[in-house]
Amino acid sequence: MKLSAFKSALSKLDSLQFVLPQGKQVPAHVHLTEVGELQKSFIDCGGTIRISRLVSMQLWYAEDTEHRLHPKKLLDIIKASERQLSLPDEEVEIEYQQGTIGKYRVSFQNGTFQLVATQTDCLAKDQCIVPEQKPKVRLTAKGLQCDPQSGCC
């Protein structure tokens, strides 16, 4: 979800709710500790130079369980960050502390922000030597259910 879509969703809410990929809700007394732009310059395994840009937000909660971050307040913080940091309209990434700091992308469904798990991936698969995965074969009590000409045996 890009920052513009995130702001649009915020403007329609009366309260904030973030839900982790496993379905657990982030505590309602969450604080927003930072908003910023992350830029990463790197070379992938195929030798291509790449630049990645994200808008990063960090959520944290303490023992002040009466605290509530209102959507309008979050929208005001984002607008101030846009003015002062010239934030781009890029994908939003939310950092949230669990066993370690988790980084999540965001989607919006049924009035809640869904935190979507991120995954690593090879960006140069066409240049990497990654072995092809062989087809899975189903074995039964009657024996192998595979045509020897199929290449799976």
N, C-alpha and C positions, 0 to 999 in steps of 0.2 A: 504494500500500500504506500503510495507516494504521500508526501507531506500535505499536499493540497487536499487529497481525499481524507486524510486523517483529520485535518482541520474542519472539513465539511461535516464529517460524522460527529465531531465534538460539538459543533454548533447546534446540533439537534438533540443533545442529551441533557437530562436533569441531574444525572449522577454517573460516576465512572465505574466501570467494571472491566477488569482484565482477567482472562481465563487462560491458564497454562495448557499446553498440548494434551496433558493427561486428564483434563477436565477440571482440575482443582482451581479454585478462584484465588487470585492474588488478594491478600487482606485489604479490606476497604480503607484501612488507615494508612495506605501507601503514600509516600512522599515522592515527588519528582526532584531528584538531586542535581540533574544536569540535562541540558539540551545543547547539542553541538553538531558540527559536521565532522565526519571521519573521512579522511582521504588516504587510501592505501595505494602506493606505487609498488609494483612487483614484476618479476619475470616469471612466467609459467614454465612448466617442465619442457615445453617445446621451444623455449627461447623468445616468446612474444612478450613485449613489455605491455603491461596493462595498468590501468588506473581505475580504482573503484571508489565511488563516493556514496555516502549514506548520511542520513540525518539520524543521529543517535540520541536516545533518551534513556536515562537511568532511573529505575524505580527502586525504592528502599523503604523499609518500614521499621519503626522503633516501637517502644512500649507505650507510646501515647495513642492509645486505641480510640480516642475521641476525635483524632485528626481525620479530616476528609478533604481530599483534593477535588474541588468542584470543576466540572468541564470548562466553565467560563474562565476560571483562574488558569487552568492549563493552556487554554487558547491564548490568554493574555501573555503568558510566559513564552509561548511559541512565537507570537507576533513580535515581542521584544527581541527575541533571539534572531528572528529574521532580519529585523532592522539593524541590530548591532553587529551581527556576524555574517550578514548577507547569505543566510541559509538558502541552499538550492532546493528546488522541488524534486527531491530524490526519494528513494525508498526509505521508510522508517525502520530503524532497528532498535529494539528495546532490550536493555541489559537488566537482568534481574538476578539477585543473589539466591542461590539454593545451596547445594553442596559446593559449587563453585559458581562463578559468574556465568550465567547462561545468556546467549544472544539469540534473540527471536525476531523474525519478521512479524508483520501485523496484518490481520484481516479484520473485517467488521461484519458481524452477523447478529441479527436479532437484538440490536442495542448493546452489544458487548464487543470489546476488542479481544480478539482471539490471538494469543501469542503462538506463532507457528515456528516449530523447531527448524533450525538451519542445519545443513549438511555440508560436508566437504565433498569436493568433486574434482576430477581432472579436467582442466580447461583446454588441454591439447590432446584429446583422445586420438585425433588423426595422426599425431606424431609420436605418441607413446606406444610402447610395446606392452600392451595389456592382453594377456591370453584370452581368446574367445571362450566363452562359457559353453561347455558341452551340454547338449540337451539332457534333461533329466529323464531317466528311464524308470518306468513303473514295473516292479517285480510282483508276481502273484504266485500263489501256491502251484499253479500249473507251469510255472517257469517264466522265462523272459518273454515279454511282450514287445519285442523290438525286431524290426526288419534288419538283417545284417547288412543290407545295402544302404541303410539310412545314415550310416556314419556314427551312430550313437553306441555301437557295440565295440 
